[in-house]
Amino acid sequence: MSATMRLATVRGIAGGIAAVSVKELRGRMRGRRAFVMLTIHLIAVAGFAFFVETIAVQSTSSFGSGSQAADIGRALFDALLFFMTVVVLILAPASTSGAISLEREKQTLDMLVTTPVSSLAIVLGKLFAALGWMALLLLASVPVMALVFMFGGVGPEDVLRAYVVLGATAILFGTLGLFISALLKRTQAATVLNLVLAVVFTVGSAGLYGGLFALQASDAQQRVNANGGSIDWSTFAAPPQALLWANPFAADIDVACHADASINGVCGVVLIITSRFDIATGNGAMAQGQAFVMPEDSYWPTSVAAMILLSALLVAGSTQLISPTRRWRRPARHMPVVQPMTPIAVAALEATSALPVAPAGEREPEPAQGAADTPEASTPEAGPAP
């Protein structure tokens, strides 16, 4: 394929994506529903922030800590980060769960795939429209999140990390909802399955990782009890990190630890996930009296990269599911091979060629073009002579 053909293909896909995205966004933003949802979202985020700030002020006042304002800022940042993650987990798959299934229910999917717009452009156009809606919701929460700067304890880079993780979460669960919508025929079933998968990706993966870690720690402790001594955490094999790569809450914990690097908090979870048992168990720098320093960007970049990669695979799967031809097959690069004729077709062809044909001299002459189509009228009989 030449460079000109590649450029034309890219332009065609880009034009299809723009057409589908504009159509979906216009349909989504038409009417009062979108603005009502946006208002409810802002009221919920602001109300939750006020609730957390009130509790944090009362807690710091009762304990009388020195850096009360910074503690309030970090508590507000952590709470808003986890709350926004829950919002994205609910709204992102819900915004794409009917993208393809609604087209099937309205019987318009067949007409859509027969247009010049490619299947990839259809999928990406619907995905970008849903992600645009999610981006609007996330941007609307920025003023509320910026309240943490009034208290201190959180830097702009921490807020930027938080929104990068939220964006990756929206992309992953948005593409997951699109894939389920292309897989199932009913929107209601796709919506329910998306919510179930969101729980599996978060609560299920955390429970599986914790269960495997507890079993391995129990086995290590039993071997220690039998042989004496203590667990050698430097050789301890933790469960694979891949079990939590698609769990946004694990990445949230890593982001929150940059703002509040306290070994007594949830940062120990990140240290265990990243196999930093020398710090988590106090056998490393802390045992030697050195200051604790949380490793910079130790987990969340890997989680974000895994989410983007999984999203790309889901987009490819959705494209194949709505493609009318060559589903799950690699397109052939060679010319089609002519199949040999079957014996039945050969016999029919021979029978047709064996029909007798009259010689040219024995054929009936064709009527003249000027001849009358009706038979000649009979001459009247002569009457008797007078």
C-alpha positions as CSV (number, residue, x, y, z in Angstrom):
1,M,0.0,0.0,0.0
2,S,1.5,3.3,-1.1
3,A,1.8,6.4,1.1
4,T,-1.0,8.1,-0.7
5,M,-3.4,5.2,-0.1
6,R,-2.4,5.1,3.6
7,L,-3.1,8.9,3.9
8,A,-6.5,8.5,2.2
9,T,-7.4,5.7,4.6
10,V,-6.4,7.7,7.6
11,R,-8.4,10.7,6.3
12,G,-11.4,8.5,5.8
13,I,-11.2,7.0,9.3
14,A,-10.7,10.5,10.8
15,G,-13.7,11.8,8.9
16,G,-15.9,9.0,10.0
17,I,-14.8,9.4,13.6
18,A,-15.6,13.1,13.5
19,A,-19.0,12.5,11.8
20,V,-20.1,9.8,14.3
21,S,-18.8,11.8,17.3
22,V,-20.6,15.0,16.3
23,K,-23.8,13.1,15.8
24,E,-23.6,11.3,19.2
25,L,-22.6,14.5,21.1
26,R,-25.4,16.5,19.5
27,G,-27.9,13.8,20.5
28,R,-26.4,13.5,24.0
29,M,-26.4,17.3,24.7
30,R,-29.8,18.0,23.1
31,G,-32.4,18.8,25.7
32,R,-32.2,19.4,29.4
33,R,-31.1,15.9,30.5
34,A,-27.4,16.5,30.1
35,F,-27.4,19.8,32.0
36,V,-29.5,18.3,34.8
37,M,-27.1,15.5,35.2
38,L,-24.2,17.9,35.2
39,T,-25.8,20.0,37.9
40,I,-26.6,17.0,40.0
41,H,-23.0,15.8,39.6
42,L,-21.6,19.2,40.8
43,I,-24.0,19.3,43.7
44,A,-22.9,15.8,44.8
45,V,-19.2,16.5,44.5
46,A,-19.5,19.9,46.4
47,G,-21.7,18.4,49.1
48,F,-19.3,15.5,49.6
49,A,-16.3,17.9,49.8
50,F,-18.1,20.0,52.4
51,F,-19.0,16.9,54.4
52,V,-15.4,15.7,54.4
53,E,-14.0,19.1,55.2
54,T,-16.3,19.4,58.2
55,I,-15.3,16.0,59.6
56,A,-11.6,16.8,59.0
57,V,-11.8,20.1,60.8
58,Q,-13.5,18.5,63.8
59,S,-10.9,15.6,63.9
60,T,-7.9,17.9,63.7
61,S,-9.3,20.2,66.3
62,S,-10.0,17.4,68.7
63,F,-6.5,15.9,68.4
64,G,-4.8,19.3,68.3
65,S,-2.2,18.4,65.6
66,G,0.3,21.0,64.6
67,S,-0.3,21.1,60.8
68,Q,-4.1,21.1,60.9
69,A,-4.6,22.9,57.6
70,A,-2.3,20.5,55.7
71,D,-4.0,17.5,57.3
72,I,-7.4,18.8,56.2
73,G,-6.1,19.4,52.6
74,R,-4.7,15.9,52.3
75,A,-7.8,14.3,53.8
76,L,-10.0,16.3,51.4
77,F,-7.8,15.4,48.4
78,D,-7.9,11.6,49.2
79,A,-11.6,11.6,49.8
80,L,-12.4,13.5,46.5
81,L,-10.1,11.2,44.6
82,F,-11.8,8.1,45.7
83,F,-15.3,9.6,45.3
84,M,-14.5,10.7,41.8
85,T,-13.2,7.2,41.0
86,V,-16.6,5.7,42.1
87,V,-18.4,8.3,39.9
88,V,-16.3,7.3,36.9
89,L,-16.8,3.6,37.5
90,I,-20.6,4.2,37.4
91,L,-21.0,6.7,34.7
92,A,-18.3,5.6,32.2
93,P,-19.7,2.2,31.4
94,A,-23.3,3.5,31.7
95,S,-22.5,6.1,28.9
96,T,-21.4,3.4,26.5
97,S,-23.5,0.4,27.4
98,G,-26.2,1.4,24.8
99,A,-23.9,2.7,22.1
100,I,-24.2,-0.4,19.9
101,S,-27.1,-2.3,21.5
102,L,-29.4,0.6,21.0
103,E,-28.6,0.6,17.3
104,R,-29.5,-3.1,17.1
105,E,-32.8,-2.5,19.0
106,K,-33.7,0.4,16.6
107,Q,-32.6,-1.8,13.7
108,T,-30.3,0.9,12.4
109,L,-26.9,-0.9,12.9
110,D,-27.1,-2.7,9.5
111,M,-27.7,0.6,7.7
112,L,-24.8,2.2,9.7
113,V,-22.2,-0.5,8.8
114,T,-23.2,-0.3,5.1
115,T,-22.3,3.4,5.0
116,P,-18.8,4.5,3.8
117,V,-17.8,4.9,7.5
118,S,-15.6,2.0,8.6
119,S,-16.4,-0.2,11.6
120,L,-13.3,1.2,13.4
121,A,-14.6,4.8,12.9
122,I,-18.0,3.9,14.2
123,V,-16.5,2.4,17.4
124,L,-14.1,5.2,18.0
125,G,-16.6,7.9,17.2
126,K,-19.1,6.5,19.8
127,L,-16.2,6.1,22.3
128,F,-14.9,9.6,21.8
129,A,-18.4,11.0,22.2
130,A,-18.8,9.2,25.5
131,L,-15.3,10.2,26.7
132,G,-16.1,13.8,25.8
133,W,-19.1,13.7,28.1
134,M,-16.9,12.1,30.9
135,A,-14.2,14.8,30.3
136,L,-16.9,17.5,30.8
137,L,-17.9,15.9,34.1
138,L,-14.3,15.7,35.3
139,L,-13.5,19.2,34.2
140,A,-16.5,20.5,36.1
141,S,-15.1,19.0,39.3
142,V,-11.8,20.8,39.0
143,P,-12.9,23.9,40.9
144,V,-14.0,21.7,43.8
145,M,-10.7,19.7,43.7
146,A,-8.8,23.0,43.7
147,L,-10.1,23.8,47.2
148,V,-7.3,21.6,48.6
149,F,-4.8,24.3,47.6
150,M,-6.5,26.6,50.2
151,F,-5.5,24.2,53.0
152,G,-2.1,23.1,51.6
153,G,-0.5,19.7,52.0
154,V,-1.2,18.9,48.3
155,G,0.7,20.2,45.3
156,P,-0.5,20.7,41.7
157,E,1.4,17.7,40.5
158,D,-0.6,15.5,42.9
159,V,-3.9,16.8,41.4
160,L,-2.5,16.2,37.9
161,R,-1.6,12.6,38.8
162,A,-5.1,12.2,40.1
163,Y,-6.8,13.3,36.9
164,V,-4.5,11.2,34.8
165,V,-5.6,8.1,36.7
166,L,-9.3,9.2,36.5
167,G,-8.9,9.7,32.7
168,A,-7.4,6.3,32.2
169,T,-10.2,4.8,34.4
170,A,-12.8,6.5,32.2
171,I,-11.1,5.2,29.0
172,L,-10.9,1.6,30.3
173,F,-14.4,1.2,31.6
174,G,-15.8,3.2,28.7
175,T,-14.3,0.8,26.2
176,L,-15.4,-2.1,28.4
177,G,-19.0,-0.8,28.2
178,L,-18.7,-0.4,24.5
179,F,-17.4,-4.0,24.1
180,I,-20.3,-5.4,26.2
181,S,-22.7,-3.3,24.1
182,A,-21.4,-4.8,20.9
183,L,-21.4,-8.3,22.4
184,L,-25.0,-8.3,23.7
185,K,-28.2,-7.4,22.0
186,R,-30.1,-5.7,24.8
187,T,-29.1,-2.5,26.5
188,Q,-30.5,-3.5,29.8
189,A,-28.5,-6.6,30.0
190,A,-25.4,-4.7,28.8
191,T,-25.8,-2.1,31.6
192,V,-26.2,-4.7,34.3
193,L,-23.2,-6.7,33.1
194,N,-21.1,-3.6,33.0
195,L,-21.8,-2.8,36.6
196,V,-21.1,-6.4,37.6
197,L,-17.7,-6.2,35.7
198,A,-16.9,-2.9,37.4
199,V,-17.3,-4.7,40.8
200,V,-15.3,-7.6,39.6
201,F,-12.4,-5.4,38.4
202,T,-12.3,-3.5,41.7
203,V,-13.6,-5.5,44.7
204,G,-13.0,-8.9,43.0
205,S,-9.3,-8.2,42.0
206,A,-8.5,-6.8,45.5
207,G,-10.1,-9.8,47.2
208,L,-8.2,-12.2,45.0
209,Y,-4.9,-10.5,45.5
210,G,-5.4,-10.3,49.3
211,G,-6.5,-13.9,49.4
212,L,-3.4,-15.1,47.5
213,F,-1.1,-12.9,49.6
214,A,-2.6,-14.3,52.8
215,L,-2.2,-17.9,51.6
216,Q,1.4,-17.3,50.6
217,A,2.2,-15.5,53.9
218,S,0.6,-18.4,55.9
219,D,2.7,-21.0,54.0
220,A,5.8,-18.9,54.7
221,Q,4.9,-18.6,58.4
222,Q,4.4,-22.4,58.6
223,R,7.8,-23.1,57.1
224,V,9.3,-20.6,59.6
225,N,7.6,-22.3,62.5
226,A,8.9,-25.7,61.4
227,N,12.5,-24.5,60.7
228,G,12.7,-21.6,63.2
229,G,13.7,-18.0,62.5
230,S,11.6,-15.4,60.8
231,I,10.2,-14.8,57.4
232,D,12.8,-13.7,54.9
233,W,10.8,-10.9,53.1
234,S,13.6,-10.4,50.6
235,T,12.8,-13.7,49.0
236,F,9.1,-13.7,49.6
237,A,7.1,-14.1,46.3
238,A,4.1,-11.9,46.3
239,P,1.1,-12.4,43.9
240,P,1.6,-10.8,40.5
241,Q,0.9,-7.1,40.2
242,A,-1.1,-7.8,37.0
243,L,-4.1,-8.8,39.2
244,L,-4.5,-5.1,40.2
245,W,-3.4,-3.3,37.1
246,A,-7.1,-2.7,36.1
247,N,-8.1,-1.7,39.6
248,P,-8.2,2.1,39.8
249,F,-8.3,2.2,43.6
250,A,-4.8,0.7,43.8
251,A,-3.5,3.5,41.5
252,D,-5.4,6.0,43.7
253,I,-3.6,4.8,46.8
254,D,-0.3,5.3,45.1
255,V,-1.3,8.8,44.0
256,A,-2.5,9.6,47.5
257,C,0.7,8.4,49.0
258,H,2.6,11.1,47.2
259,A,0.7,13.7,49.1
260,D,0.8,11.9,52.4
261,A,3.8,9.5,52.6
262,S,2.9,8.0,55.9
263,I,3.9,4.4,56.5
264,N,1.1,4.1,59.1
265,G,-1.5,4.9,56.4
266,V,-2.5,3.1,53.2
267,C,0.9,3.5,51.6
268,G,1.8,0.1,53.0
269,V,-0.5,-1.4,50.5
270,V,1.5,0.1,47.6
271,L,4.7,-1.1,49.2
272,I,3.3,-4.6,49.4
273,I,2.1,-4.5,45.8
274,T,5.5,-3.3,44.5
275,S,7.3,-5.9,46.7
276,R,9.0,-3.3,48.9
277,F,8.8,-5.6,51.9
278,D,12.0,-4.2,53.3
279,I,10.2,-0.9,54.0
280,A,6.8,-2.2,54.7
281,T,8.1,-4.5,57.5
282,G,10.6,-2.0,58.9
283,N,13.6,-4.1,57.9
284,G,15.1,-1.4,55.6
285,A,15.9,2.2,56.0
286,M,13.4,2.7,58.8
287,A,15.1,0.1,60.9
288,Q,18.4,2.0,60.6
289,G,16.8,5.2,61.8
290,Q,16.6,6.9,58.4
291,A,13.7,9.0,57.3
292,F,11.0,7.2,55.3
293,V,10.8,8.3,51.7
294,M,7.9,7.0,49.5
295,P,9.3,5.8,46.1
296,E,8.2,8.2,43.4
297,D,5.7,6.9,40.8
298,S,6.2,3.3,41.8
299,Y,2.9,1.8,40.7
300,W,0.4,4.1,39.1
301,P,2.2,4.7,35.7
302,T,2.2,0.9,35.2
303,S,-1.4,0.7,36.0
304,V,-2.3,3.6,33.6
305,A,-0.3,1.9,30.8
306,A,-2.1,-1.4,31.4
307,M,-5.5,0.3,31.3
308,I,-4.7,2.0,28.0
309,L,-3.4,-1.3,26.4
310,L,-6.5,-3.2,27.6
311,S,-8.7,-0.4,26.2
312,A,-7.0,-0.8,22.8
313,L,-7.7,-4.5,22.8
314,L,-11.4,-3.9,23.7
315,V,-11.7,-1.4,20.9
316,A,-10.3,-4.0,18.5
317,G,-12.8,-6.6,19.8
318,S,-15.7,-4.2,19.5
319,T,-14.7,-3.4,15.9
320,Q,-14.7,-7.1,15.0
321,L,-18.1,-7.7,16.6
322,I,-19.9,-5.1,14.5
323,S,-18.0,-5.7,11.3
324,P,-20.3,-7.4,8.8
325,T,-17.5,-9.4,7.0
326,R,-14.3,-11.2,7.9
327,R,-15.1,-11.4,11.6
328,W,-12.0,-12.5,13.7
329,R,-10.1,-13.3,10.5
330,R,-7.0,-11.6,9.1
331,P,-7.8,-10.0,5.7
332,A,-6.1,-11.9,2.8
333,R,-3.4,-10.1,0.8
334,H,-3.6,-12.4,-2.2
335,M,-6.0,-12.7,-5.1
336,P,-9.0,-15.0,-4.6
337,V,-8.5,-18.6,-5.8
338,V,-11.0,-19.9,-8.4
339,Q,-12.7,-23.0,-6.9
340,P,-13.0,-26.0,-9.2
341,M,-16.4,-26.9,-10.6
342,T,-18.3,-29.7,-8.8
343,P,-19.3,-32.9,-10.7
344,I,-22.9,-31.8,-10.7
345,A,-22.1,-28.5,-12.4
346,V,-19.9,-30.3,-14.9
347,A,-22.7,-32.8,-15.8
348,A,-25.2,-30.0,-16.2
349,L,-22.9,-28.1,-18.5
350,E,-22.3,-31.2,-20.7
351,A,-26.0,-31.9,-20.9
352,T,-26.7,-28.3,-22.0
353,S,-24.0,-28.5,-24.7
354,A,-25.3,-31.9,-26.0
355,L,-28.8,-30.5,-26.9
356,P,-29.6,-31.0,-30.7
357,V,-29.5,-27.9,-32.9
358,A,-31.4,-27.8,-36.2
359,P,-29.3,-27.2,-39.3
360,A,-29.4,-23.8,-41.0
361,G,-31.3,-25.1,-44.1
362,E,-34.1,-26.9,-42.1
363,R,-35.0,-23.9,-40.0
364,E,-38.4,-22.3,-40.6
365,P,-38.2,-19.0,-42.5
366,E,-38.8,-15.9,-40.5
367,P,-42.0,-14.0,-41.5
368,A,-41.5,-10.8,-43.5
369,Q,-41.7,-7.6,-41.5
370,G,-44.4,-6.3,-43.8
371,A,-46.7,-9.3,-43.4
372,A,-50.0,-8.8,-41.7
373,D,-50.3,-10.3,-38.2
374,T,-54.0,-11.3,-38.8
375,P,-55.0,-14.1,-41.1
376,E,-56.2,-13.1,-44.6
377,A,-59.9,-12.6,-45.0
378,S,-61.7,-15.1,-47.1
379,T,-63.1,-13.9,-50.4
380,P,-66.9,-13.8,-50.5
381,E,-68.6,-16.5,-52.7
382,A,-70.2,-15.2,-55.9
383,G,-73.9,-15.1,-55.8
384,P,-76.3,-16.5,-58.5
385,A,-76.6,-14.6,-61.8
386,P,-79.6,-12.5,-61.9
